């Protein structure tokens, strides 16, 4: 069987599984999810063995340690993945929820209710936790899922999908499938499976996302890269601002909600930048600064070596590493203009003691999430109480921001009458 035939075969089986899964009650889906969580813990050693093989190949291939961190699993990380599955099971089932309803003048009762999307395809890079997060969320929301991870996590994903499928008591096993093939052809055939796959969700870098958006004939929910900003306002608590910046940049720099640029109001730069630059240096962060930032760095011999000249490219870069771009701006409006020009509409944060400035920033910034006096790292499905996320959408149609159970549903109208006729 050719790669194309294999991909179409799993898509057809997923479509049948989606039809069987859609009407199942919550108790059946939740029981299966708890069984999946139990299986993940019980079979953690074989999952970690498969992951170790992926990590070893990545290191041999010269993959950066930041990307290896995203690829790597540990007993604690597997336990956290299992806990996320249990959290998803505990959440309300969106399927069948009434979005709105009323009685029309002619007596017809109209209800708009949530229904599964159907078959969801996920194309993602080397983060094996996505495999289980996606499976849990799609199953709970009544969808079948086709998983196409990167070749760098092939062994990990294969092991995880086998564990998940083995635990789906009461659910069709084909509701969760790994798309066959390691080369780009399998991705291409998945993107062309219109009529079998209802929606594709890409998760990864700009190259992957753009490729799926531009080449797919299947509808796409576009997730975006995370060029996230922290703006330090003129009126601010400097201690809080430094702590938020350090958390946003260094808590886990390889993820999309890590801060990649800090913008500092010129009126607070003298108080904030010396402390912030020293704190960043202590965390091993290289600062790509404009002329004003570099001038502050030159006044402190301890930080001067950790600050380099920012280029035009730096302002639009998602580093995913211990690097950050930094600039001094003349006003809040200048900060917003910078964000609009270079940002990715993911997450922006303002640190301020001014309610006026906070409200203005929130009203002007057009991103999926805006933080006021909080780290950008909170833009996450689990942190938002969704249990997990299928991705973070930076587009404006259907879903925006962290995508949980509700975002994996569509709606349909149910109209109930008593014999009403249009031409009566």
Secondary structure, 3 states (H helix, E strand, C coil): CCHHHHHHHHHHHHHHHHHHHHCCCHHHHHHHHHHHHHHHHHCHHHHHHHHHHHHHHHHHCCCCHHHHHHHCCCHHHHHHHHHHHHHHHHCCCCCCCEEEEEECCCCCEEEEEEEECCEEEEEECCCCHHHHHHHHHHHHCCCEEEEECCHHHHHHHHHHHHHHHHCCCCCCHHHEEECCCCCHHHHHHHHCCECCECEEEEECCHHHHHHHHHHCCCCEEEECCCCEEEEECCCCCHHHHHHHHHHHHHCCCCCCCCEEEEEEECCCHHHHHHHHHHHHHHCCCEEEECHHHHHHHHCCHHHHCCEEECCHHHHHCCCCCCEEEEEEECCHHHHHHHHHHHCCCCEEEEECCCHHHHHHHHHHCCCCEEEECCCHHHCCCCCCCCCCCCCEECCCCCCCEECCCHHHEEEEEEEECCCCCCCC
